[in-house]
Amino acid sequence: MGNAVKRGKMRGVAFRRALFGALLLIMPLLIFMSLIFLSGRIDTSFDRDIIRAYGDLEAPAPKLHAEAAALYSLDLDSSVYEKNGDKKIDPYSITKILTCYLALNNLDPKQKVVISAKTDEQVYEDGAYLLLFEGEEMTVDDLLHGTMLSSANDAAYALAELVAGSEEAFAEMMNEQAREWGCENTNFVNSNGWKHKDHYTTAHDMAVIAARCFENEDLRKLSMEEEYSIPATNKFEQRDLFSVFRKSTAKIDNIICGKTGSWEDDDCSIALKFSEDNLTAVIVLLRDSLDKRPSDIKKLKEFSHRVTPGFIAAEEDDKVCKARVKGGSKTETELAIDSTLFAYPKDRKADSIKVEVENEGIEAPVRAGDSVGTYIVTCDGREIGKGSLIATEDIEEGWLLSQFYISDRDSIMGASVIALVFCLLLIIKAAASRSKHRRKS
């Protein structure tokens, strides 16, 4: 019985010795593997702490020559600046924006039409016209181009008749549509903006009308055509048309669409849509002058970036995320963005801005300025920008273990830790051996 107990104790001692020896052998390996694992545990997502608010509704406004003006943010779907925004003023030919919008919604551009006697009878002294004749045959598309490009008053009248049967009935359609969009200070009595005491709008209302009308892609494209030819008809020779709007805004960048209007050189109007730096807005100027109008547009475009509430998601060269480096003297590095990113969420909250960064890791050597990944920016669920992630420093090739994302510095530290642990284990084993020897003695 005593021998059996003694053998059991000996087996227990042998097992503990074997376990201790195994731990002594695998501990350095476990530490080494832990270093590899921890070297790859870096946050490679976009750094949202750099997103910052931008734009101020109280920003001082520029001095404009126009008597009334409105800057309407399409990103926020609200007005961000107005000068005499509710003052009732003649819109003149920017009326034709709504005329063409209703025509496109109710007529087939390819439809062939015959000009009526009433259209032929209209007189627009000193105004723009196509000189349409009773019984003349052409298409709706011809009339649309005449209305938008040449601002032809008789073409707009012809469209009104085709849509509603008469200009009076068409004007009621226009007013009904404007009221549906919340424009309570607007009243139209004709389809072309010909001056009339009861034909008026406001800068605010016209900005809303233009914003809604220019949601129509066909209308946007139509307004940006530079020239168009109406083929010879049964009544008249070929008519070559040129865009008044394109000529008036030729030196202004990033315009998407629009329409001019004027009565005299010192009594002009314009409504246009532009987009730049992820900001999209409508500008309306009423009772401006022909020579000051371009300057007023440029001032409002520049001002739009200061006044519209939004965010800078990141500025060019901002360090926006980290990346792992394989085979390098460093295990990780910071990446920068290649351009400044503006975003204008409708709820004015940064949470509506998402930035996805993509890189599959970097392999040394790397040079500062190298493109090493991509980013995609979305706002309100819509993609608004994308570009390249840029390396911010030079990283040379490392030694053998750098292939496992362990840099030279980490390797030295890791080796030191392993050596220290190994020595501690040896000391512990030696102490245990001496303790056992004393017990035997």
N, C-alpha and C positions, 0 to 999 in steps of 0.2 A: 504494500500500500504506500509506504514511504517513497519507494523508488518511482511509483507512478506519479506521485505529486511532484517529485523532483524533476521527472522528465517533462511534465506539463509546464513547470516554471521555466525550464530550459527552452522549451519551444516558444513560450511567450517572449522570452528575452531575445531569441533569434529573430522572431517576427518583428519586434520593435527595432532591432538593429537593421534588418533589411529595409523596413519602412524609412528609417532615418537616412540610410544610404541612398535610397531612391530619391527622397526629397532633396538630398544634397546634390544629386546629379541633375534633376529636372528643374530645380529652382532657378538657376541662371537662364535656362531656356524659357521658362515662364516669364521671367522679367524681360528678356529680350523680345518675346512676342508681344508683351504688354506695351513696350515702347513703340513697336511697329504699329500696333492698333491705335494707341493714343496719338501718334504722329499724324494719322489720317483723320482724327476727330476734330475738324475745324468747321466752322459755320461758313458755308459757301453761298448762302442766300444773299439777296439784295439787302443792303443796310438801310432800313427804313428811317433811321434816325436823321438821315441827311435831307429828308423831304421837309421843305419849309414853305410857309405861306408866302404868297406874292400878290401884289395888287391891292389898291386901296380906293374904295368908293369915294373917299373924301379928298383924293388927290386934286391939286389945283388944276383947273381946266385951261386949255390954251385959248388965246383970243381968236375968235372966228369972225370972218366978215359976214357970213350968212346970218339972216335975221333969226332963223330957227334951225335947230339941228338935233339929231338923235343918234346915239350909238347903242345898238341893240345886240347884246351877246346871244348868239345862237347856241353857244355851249351851255349857258345858264338859262336860256329862254326867258330873258328879261332885259329891260333897259338898264344900262349902267351909267349913262350920261345923257342929259338933255339940256338944250338951251331953248327957252320958250317952247317947250315940248308940246304944250296944249293950245298954242296960238293957232287959230284957223287962218290958213293961207292957201292961195292957189297952188295946186301941185303941177299944173301944166302937163306936159307930155309924159311924165312918169305915171300918169293915169293909165297909160297904155300897157303897163305891166299887168294890171288886173284884167284889162280887156283881152290880152293875149292868153292869160291864164284861163279865163272862162271859155275862150274860143278853143283852146287845146283840149279842154275837158268836155266840150260839147260837139266838136266837129272833127271830121277826118281830114287831116292835112292834104291827103291826096284827092279829096272830093273836088270835082269840077263844078264851078258856079258861074252864074250869069249876073253881071252887074245890073242893079235896078235903076230905074229912072230917078228915084229919090237920092240915090248915091251920086248920080251924075249931076243933080241939081245943087248939091252942097257947094258953098263958096267959102274958101278959107284964104282970104286976102292976106298976102305976105306970109302965109303959113306953108308948111311942107305938105305936098300931096303927090299922088302918082298920076293924076289926070286920068281918072277912070271914066269910061264912056258907057252909056246905057246899052245893054246888050253885049257888052264885052265879055268874052269867055276866058277864064283863068282858073287857077286852083286856090283852095284855102291856104295852102303853103305859100303861094305868091303873096297873098294878102297879109299873112303873118310876117313875112320878111319885110314887106313894105311898111308895116306898122312898127316893127321893132328896130330895123336897121335905119330906114330913112325917116322914121317918125311921121309917116304919111297920114294925115288926118282923114282923108277920104277912105283909105284902106281900113282904118279902125272903124269908121262908120259902117262900111260894108260888112265887116265881121259882126258888128252888133246886130245888124239886120238879119244876117244869116242865123245867128244864135237865138234871138228872141223875137224876130219879126219886125221890130222897130227899135230905134235908139232909146226911146222913152222906156220901153219894157226892159231893155238891156240895162239901162241905168238903175232900174229897180233891182235887177239881179245883182248888180255890183254893190248896191247899198245893203242888200240882204246878206251878201257874203261878208262884207266888212263888219256888219253888226254881229254876225256869227263868230267872227274872230275877236270880238270885244272892242271894236273901234267905234266909239259913240260920238266922236267929234268930227265925223267925216260925212260928206254928202256929195254924191256924184249926179250930175244931170246930163252928162254926155260921155261918150266912149273914148274920146281922144284928149281931153284936158283943155279944150278950147275955152278961153276965158269967159266966165259967167259968175254973177254975184252969188249964186247958190251952189256953185261947184267949189268945194274946198276940202281940205284935210288938215291934219297937224303932223308935225315931225314924228311924234310918238306913234300915231295911228298909221302913218305911211311906212314906218319902220316895221310894224307888225305885218302890214299887208305885204310888203316886199319880202319879208322873211317867209311868210306862208306861200306866197306865189312861187318863190324861187326854190321851193322844195320840189317843184316840177323839173325833172332833168331836161326834158325837151325845151322848156322855156329858158333854162340856163344856157344850153347849147345855142339856141337861137340868138340870144342876146350877145353872144361872143363871136358870132360870124362877122367877118370883116367885109365881105362883099357877096353879092348875089345877083343873078340876072334873071329877070322875068322874060321868058321867051316871047317873041312877037306873037300878038294875038290877032283875032279877026278884026280888031279895031285900031291897033297901034303897034308900032315897031318895038323891038327889044328894049327893055328898060334895065339899065345897069345901076344897081344900088350899092351904096357904101355906108358903113356903120358910123353914125354920128357918135355913139357911145365909145366905140373903140378908138376913134380919133381923139376924143376928149380926154381919155385916160391912158393914152399910149405910154406916158412916162411914169406911170404908177404901177408898182409891182404887186403881184399876188391877188389880183382882182379875179373873181370867179364869174361874175355876171352883173348886169345892171342896165340902167336906162337914164338918159338925160331928158331934161325938159327946159324950155325957155320961152319967154315972151319978148323980152328985150335983152340986150347984152348985160344990163345991170339988174335983171330979174330972172334968175335961172334956178333950176332945181336939179337934183340928181338923187337916185337911190341905187346903191350898189352893195354887193356882198364880196367880202375878201376873207382870205385865210392865210395865216402865217404863224409859225412857232406854235402850232396846235391851237391857236385862237381863231375862231370864226365869228364874224359879226357882220351886221348890216349898218351902213351909214346912210343917213338921209340929210340933205341940205336943202332948205327952202329959202327963197328970196335971196339968193347969192348973186354974185356977178360972174360973168364968163371968165374974166382974167384971174379972179381970186378963188374960184371953185377948186382948181387942182391943189392949191396950197392948203385950203381948208380940209380937203380929203386927206392929204399927207399928215396934217397935224392931228386929225382924229385917229388915223391909223396908228401913229406913234403913241398917242395918248391912251389908246385902247389897252396897251400892255401895262400901263401904270395903273389904270383904274379898275380893270376887270379882276375880281377876286379869283385867285387860283393858287397853284403851287408850282414851285420848282422842284421836280422830282430829283434832279441832279444837275449840276453844272459840269461843263466840259472839264475834264481832268480830275473831277471828284473821285476819290477812292470809294467804290460802291460795294465791293465784295472781295472775298478771299478765294484763292485757288490752291490746290495741292501741286507740288512740284516733284516730278519723278526724276531721279538721277541728278539732282542738283545739290549744290552746297547748302541750300536752304530747303526746308520741307514745305514751306508755304510762302505766298506772296499776295500783295493786294493788287486788285485790278481797277482801272479807271474807266470812265465812260468817254466816248468819242465826241459827244455833242451835248449841249444844254437841252434839258427836257422840261417843257412846260405842260401843265395839265390843268383843265378847268372842269372838275366834276360838278354836275348839276346840284348835288346836295352840299357842295362846298366842303366836303370832308375828305381828308387824305386817305381814308380807308377805301375810297372808291378808285384809288390809283393802284394798279398792280404792275410790278416790274419782275419779269421772269428772266433770270440770268442762266446761261447755258455754257458750260465748258467741261470737257471730258478730262480735265487735268492737263498739266503742262509738263513737257519733257525738256530738261535742260540740254544745251544751253539756251537761255532766253535773253533777249535784248529789250531794253526799255523802248516802248513804242510799238512793239510787235502786237499784231491782232491775235488774240488767243481765245476768243469766245464771242458770244453774241448776247444781245438783250432784246426783249420785246416789252413795250409799254402799252397797257390798256387803261382806259378811263371809262367808267360807266359801262364796262363790258365791251368796249369798242377799241380796236387797235389804233393807237395814235402815233406810234413811232417804233423804230427798231434800229439797231446799229451794232457796232463792234465794242468788245471789251479789250482794253489795252494794257499790256504789261507796264508796270511803273518802275521797274529796276532791272539791272543786269543780274543774271544768276548763272554762275559758271557750273560746269559739271562737277559732281562730287565723287566720293570714292565708292567702293563696291556696294556697301550697304545702303547707299542713297537710292538704289533701285527699289528698295523696300520703303521708300519715303522716310529714311532716317538720314538726316543731314550729318555733315562732319561734326558739328557742335554736339548734336544729339548723340552721335556715336561715341564721342569721347565721354560725355556724361553717362551714357548707358554702360559703357565699359567700366567706368569708375564705380558705378552703383553695383554692377555684377561682381566686381572684384571685392568690394566692401562686404557684400552679402556673403560671398564665398568665404571670406576670412572669418566673418562672424559665425558661420556654420562650423568651420573648422575649430574655432575657439570653443563653441558650445559642445562639439563632439569630444574635444580633449577634456573639457571640464567634466563631462558625463563619464568619460573613461576613468579619470582620477577618482571621481566619487564612487564608482563601482569598485575600484581597486581597494579603496579604504574600507568599504563594506565587507569585502572578502577578508581583509586583514583583521 
